[in-house]
Every structure is written in structure tokens, then in C-alpha cells.
């Protein structure tokens, strides 16, 4: 019986460690992937929680978007994919700057489009929130 309880606690501890990244850098990297996944799935609840109320985005077309505009955006079409690569996190106290590439395919037959981006986060009351994002097409 104690062995079963010990095993259950070990498994639960492993899941908690996976679910809650231990370092700020790991937390930011996890949020980056969750943000991409939420955008693809239209998970506006996650995005609403992630984005600061003063969030501003300049997208690859040069459009300036606030939090409400981002929340009203449609998810990617079925069959579309996004893959993050080359991520670098730079921590500056309660601010984090992420740079990387998001390679997007609008469907299985489409050519991939590489989008270089910068996301800026601020830690407030122990939680990281995105305050700014900018994308540009990589040629």
C-alpha cells in the first residue's frame, strides 16, 4: 500500500514539474508554445489570460493590434501548422525578451513561411504576461 502511494506521489510530482516549469526561462519557453497552440485552436481564454491589458502587437503586415483585436482573430484553418525554432530568452529582472522564428504552413500543401518575431513579457504578481509582440517575414 505504501509503495503504491509512494509511486502515485512520484508520478504526481513528475507531472507537476512538467506542468510548472521551474525557471523563468523555462516558464517563458512553455508560454511561447502554449500561445502558438492556443492561437491555432482559437483558445481565447488562454490568450486573454496571457496578454497584458496594455498588450500591443505589430504583425508581419505592419498592422498595429491591441489585446481585443488579437482576441477576435480567427484560428488557423484546419491542417495549418506552426513550428517555433531558434528561441532565445533574455531576462532583465521582471522583463523577458524572446526572439525566434515561427514557421507557418497554412495547409499541408502550402510552402512554409518563416516569420521572425520578438515577444516581450513582464512578470506581475508572480505571473508572466505578454506586453508586446512584433513579427516580420523572413525572406
Secondary structure, 3 states (H helix, E strand, C coil): CHHHHHHHHHHHHHHHHHHCCCCHHHHHHHHHHHHHHHHHHCCHHHHHHHEEEEEEEECCCCCEEEHHHHHCCCCCCCCCEEEEEEEEEEEECCEEEEEEEEEEECCCCCCCEEEEEEEEEEEECCEEEEEEEEEEECC
